[in-house]
Amino acid sequence: MVTLGNTASDAELIRRTQAGDKRAFSELVKRHQDAVYNVAYRLVGDPEMARDLTQEAFISMYRGIASYRHEARFTTWAYVIVRNLCSTRIKKNAREMAYLTPEGESDGKLEHVAAMDADPVDGALRHELQSGMMAALMTLSMSHRLVLTLYYFEAMGYEEIATVVGFPVGTVKTHLHRAKAAMRRAMQAKELV
């Protein structure tokens, strides 16, 4: 019996999934669900919607795994799928991302970070800064949120981002430059810098 564990590469898990091994796909989900959720959350700004989109993304990946061609990393393929799902959901809701976590509600992640701080004041300040940064991020266009998320939070290079967003590398660099400037303005407007 072959164990899946952390020793199997994504490519090997994909091959096993394509051969009908459902446990291999479960391992891919475990390995990448947090990253896919984080991208979805940064694009839609709503934790519940991001969870739904993450599930939809993995369902789409499972249904389409037979056509996966190993030309790009699994994460790149996953981010393309989640980007498309987020875009469709935003259009369906007919508004350009007015979703912010309502006052008094949270997905619990920021409180967890604040609770880990030895100094409660540091935790509260960190929570306020993260909330403000998320609010500033949500004022940007979806394409700007996406390139910032992939570059800074997923540590992707220009070529890989170009694959996810479907732009040439030069356009990605331009978008990233403009997104940084827009984020800087949004943070200044929220008095975060």
C-alpha positions in Angstrom: 0.0 0.0 0.0 1.4 3.4 -1.0 1.0 6.2 1.5 0.3 9.6 0.1 1.6 11.9 2.9 3.7 14.9 2.2 6.3 13.0 0.2 4.2 12.8 -3.0 4.6 15.8 -5.3 1.5 17.6 -6.6 2.2 16.1 -10.0 2.2 12.6 -8.6 -1.0 13.3 -6.7 -2.6 14.6 -9.9 -1.6 11.5 -11.9 -3.0 9.3 -9.1 -6.3 11.3 -9.1 -6.5 11.1 -12.9 -6.1 7.3 -12.5 -9.1 7.3 -10.1 -7.5 7.6 -6.7 -9.8 9.9 -4.6 -7.5 9.9 -1.7 -4.8 11.6 -3.8 -7.2 14.4 -4.6 -8.1 14.7 -0.9 -4.4 15.2 -0.2 -4.2 18.0 -2.8 -7.2 19.6 -1.1 -5.6 19.4 2.3 -2.3 20.8 0.9 -3.8 23.8 -0.9 -7.2 24.7 0.6 -5.8 27.4 2.8 -4.0 29.1 -0.1 -7.1 28.9 -2.3 -9.3 30.3 0.5 -6.9 33.2 1.1 -7.0 34.2 -2.6 -10.8 33.9 -2.7 -11.1 35.9 0.5 -8.8 38.7 -0.7 -10.8 38.9 -3.9 -14.3 38.9 -2.5 -13.7 40.2 1.0 -16.4 38.0 2.6 -15.3 35.0 4.6 -18.5 32.9 4.0 -18.5 33.6 0.3 -14.7 32.8 0.2 -15.4 29.4 1.8 -18.2 28.7 -0.7 -16.0 29.7 -3.6 -13.1 27.5 -2.2 -15.5 24.5 -2.2 -16.7 25.3 -5.7 -13.1 25.7 -6.9 -12.1 22.2 -5.6 -15.3 20.7 -7.1 -14.4 22.3 -10.4 -10.8 21.1 -10.1 -11.9 17.5 -9.4 -14.3 17.5 -12.3 -11.7 18.9 -14.6 -8.6 17.0 -13.4 -8.7 14.7 -16.4 -7.9 17.6 -18.7 -5.1 19.0 -16.5 -2.0 18.9 -18.7 0.9 19.5 -16.2 2.0 22.6 -18.1 1.6 24.8 -15.0 1.9 24.2 -11.3 -1.3 22.9 -9.7 -1.5 26.1 -7.6 -1.5 28.2 -10.8 -4.3 26.2 -12.3 -6.2 26.4 -8.9 -5.8 30.2 -8.8 -7.1 30.6 -12.4 -10.2 28.6 -11.4 -10.8 30.6 -8.2 -10.2 33.9 -10.0 -12.9 32.9 -12.6 -15.3 31.8 -9.9 -14.8 35.0 -7.9 -15.3 37.1 -11.0 -18.5 35.3 -11.9 -19.8 35.6 -8.4 -19.1 39.3 -8.3 -20.9 39.9 -11.6 -23.8 37.8 -10.4 -24.1 39.9 -7.3 -24.1 43.0 -9.6 -21.8 45.2 -7.4 -18.1 45.9 -7.4 -17.1 44.5 -4.1 -18.8 46.5 -1.4 -18.3 43.4 0.8 -16.6 44.2 4.1 -16.9 42.2 7.2 -19.8 43.9 9.1 -18.9 45.7 12.3 -18.8 43.2 15.2 -18.4 40.2 12.9 -15.3 38.4 12.0 -14.0 35.2 10.5 -12.1 34.6 13.8 -8.6 34.7 12.2 -7.7 38.2 13.4 -8.8 37.5 17.0 -6.7 34.4 16.9 -3.6 36.4 15.9 -4.4 39.1 18.5 -4.8 36.4 21.2 -1.4 35.0 20.4 0.3 38.3 21.3 1.8 38.6 24.7 0.8 42.2 24.9 -3.0 42.8 24.4 -2.3 46.3 23.1 0.0 44.9 20.4 -2.7 42.4 19.5 -5.4 45.1 19.3 -3.2 47.3 17.2 -2.3 44.4 14.9 -6.0 43.6 14.5 -6.9 47.2 13.7 -4.1 47.5 11.1 -5.1 44.2 9.5 -8.8 45.2 9.4 -7.8 48.5 7.9 -5.6 47.0 5.3 -8.3 44.5 4.3 -10.8 47.4 4.0 -8.2 49.3 1.9 -7.6 46.2 -0.3 -11.3 45.9 -0.9 -11.5 49.4 -2.4 -9.2 48.3 -5.3 -10.4 46.7 -8.5 -10.5 42.9 -8.6 -7.5 42.8 -11.0 -5.4 44.9 -8.6 -6.5 42.8 -5.6 -5.5 39.7 -7.5 -2.0 40.8 -8.6 -1.2 42.1 -5.1 -2.5 38.9 -3.5 -0.5 36.7 -5.8 2.7 38.7 -5.6 2.8 39.5 -1.9 0.7 36.7 -0.2 1.4 33.8 -2.5 5.0 34.9 -3.5 4.4 34.3 -7.2 6.7 35.6 -9.9 5.6 37.7 -12.8 5.4 34.8 -15.3 3.2 32.7 -13.0 1.0 35.7 -12.2 0.7 36.3 -16.0 -0.6 32.7 -16.4 -3.2 33.2 -13.6 -4.5 36.6 -14.7 -4.2 36.0 -18.5 -2.1 39.1 -19.1 1.4 39.4 -20.7 4.2 39.8 -18.2 4.7 43.5 -19.1 1.0 44.1 -18.3 1.3 42.3 -15.0 4.3 44.5 -14.0 2.2 47.6 -14.9 -0.8 46.3 -13.0 1.3 45.6 -10.0 2.8 49.0 -10.1 -0.6 50.7 -10.4 -2.1 48.3 -7.7 0.7 49.3 -5.2 0.0 53.0 -5.9 -3.8 52.5 -5.5 -3.2 50.5 -2.3 -0.9 53.2 -0.9 -3.7 55.9 -1.7 -6.4 53.7 -0.1 -4.2 53.2 3.0 -3.6 56.9 3.3 -7.3 57.6 3.0 -7.9 55.2 5.9 -5.0 56.8 7.7 -3.0 53.6 7.9 0.3 55.2 6.7 
